[in-house]
Amino acid sequence: MRKQLLQMVGSAGHKAGFAQVRVSKTEDYEGWHLDHLVFTTATDEDIPALFLRPPDGQEPVPALIYAHAHGNRYDRGCAELINGRPALQGPYAPDLRRLGVAALCLDLPAFGARQSPPEDVRAKALLWQGETLFGQMLAELRSGVDFLTANEAIDPNRIGAMGFSMGSTLAWWLAALDQRICATSAMCSFADLEELVQSGPHEKHGIYMTVPGLLAVARSGQIAGLTAPRALQICVGLQDWSTPKCAFTKGRADLEAAFRAADAMDRLQFHVEPDTGHQETPAMRQAVMTFLKEFL
């Protein structure tokens, strides 16, 4: 299924590999380095990114691909890592620094310094070419994994993924498609898509997420189940438009079946808050940090 999904999203053929990378600036961040990077793709597009890492000469540390959210805030992009957003309890960079985990966050297409062309223009052009914007995002994140695995500051066997909202969906898809991801924490976007379509909330998702023909091939839980037996954490609020109870329950059942079949139920975690909407809570933040400390 993994190969078929790669073909469907189009990322297998998308030229998103990084041809080069340069450091535009390095700042001190609580005793670590915060590199402002610019990746250049094979198609000659610049991708700004933030890379939180230990100083040179230290022992290699675990690292995360941090996928930023959408929220119709196209101006935020990779700055979410250090600035956060209203739906989060605060930026993740300070907590990851204290945990000793490096992080790489890219400006995804249509966000941050890449707002032009906008999301709908990019998505439509790629769909007409037999590609998807979702596939481009995933391909660039996979190139980010390439960067981390080759970086001397990073332990290549301890690379994870995390994200909130759009970042959540990208994180568990990335882990499903890229077996180098050893642990994934996904917040506030995990639901069976067929249930969402039938009940209507799918209309609130951005066009970036459109993958033609996907529902006939696999359900969300089956896709996320490709992460088994690697560690996966799903955090949801049942008052969240993107994770209504019916759609979450169906996705959870598929996911649990996959981990049960892999004899890896001890590596699957759910944090469910019945009264929470599309936002991170203090309890959710604590659950995420505990998960990362245990599995990354």
Salt bridges, closest charged atoms under 4 A:
GLU27 OE2 - HIS36 NE2 2.52
ASP35 OD2 - ARG53 NE 2.51
GLU45 OE2 - ARG114 NE 3.14
GLU45 OE2 - ARG122 NH2 3.16
ASP56 OD1 - ARG53 NH1 2.99
ASP75 OD2 - ARG73 NH2 2.75
GLU80 OE1 - ARG85 NE 2.78
ASP95 OD1 - ARG98 NH2 2.47
ASP95 OD2 - ARG285 NH1 2.76
GLU119 OE1 - HIS70 NE2 2.75
GLU140 OE1 - ARG114 NH1 2.82
ASP146 OD1 - ARG180 NH1 2.66
ASP178 OD2 - ARG142 NE 3.80
ASP178 OD2 - ARG180 NH2 2.72
ASP192 OD2 - LYS250 NZ 3.83
GLU194 OE1 - LYS250 NZ 3.61
ASP240 OD2 - HIS278 ND1 2.77
ASP254 OD2 - ARG219 NE 2.64
GLU256 OE2 - ARG252 NE 3.01
GLU273 OE2 - HIS271 NE2 2.68
GLU280 OE2 - ARG285 NE 2.76
